[in-house]
Amino acid sequence: MSRIGKAPIEIPAGVTVKVDNNTVTVKGPKGELTQTVNPDLTVKVEDNHIVLTRPTDDREHRAQHGLYRALIHNMVVGVSTGYRKEMELVGVGYRATATGQVLELALGFSHAIYIKLPNEVKVEAKTERNKNPLIILESDDKQLLGQVCAKIRSLRKPEPYKGKGIKFVGEIIRRKSGKSAGAK
């Protein structure tokens, strides 16, 4: 049995879960999310827990058992506490400003980059003296938040020689020595 799939999902206070055919709807203080589950799997809400079961031990059923359990768990956590990602801009002259749902980035190009973010993602840009600018993104949808972060990061990935670029706070960039170290 799938170790992840067989673990029941606890429903915190203030969160309601509704199962219709193969659609799971989770509603909480931070928002509402829906997920369509494979019709082969069975989703039940039993005494404040969500339990997923699979019909057979086929490879596909085992894989989807763990997958859909993880997706539903991410939905429950998202609508109850939410998800938050912090990104740091490392580089001289790199700036970020947020106006509504538009993020403006100055990343050393000849022009500014404007990114229109989805309404489900809240953005905040912080700039403190003698510190790298921060972009703080919050959402109840973990998948959407990760996709937006990946899009922002792809504009200027951290490079290994000076470490310049957009990175997550706490991320360690593997550094390389320059050409002078290998000359001997």
Secondary structure, DSSP 8 states (H G I E B T S, - for coil): --HHHHS-EE--TT-EEEEETTEEEEEETTEEEEEE--TTSEEEEETTEEEEE-S---HHHHHHHHHHHHHHHHHHHHHHT-EEEEEEEESTT-EEEEETTEEEEE-SSSS-EEEE--TT-EEEEE--TTS--EEEEEES-HHHHHHHHHHHHHTS---TTT--EEEETT--------TTTT--
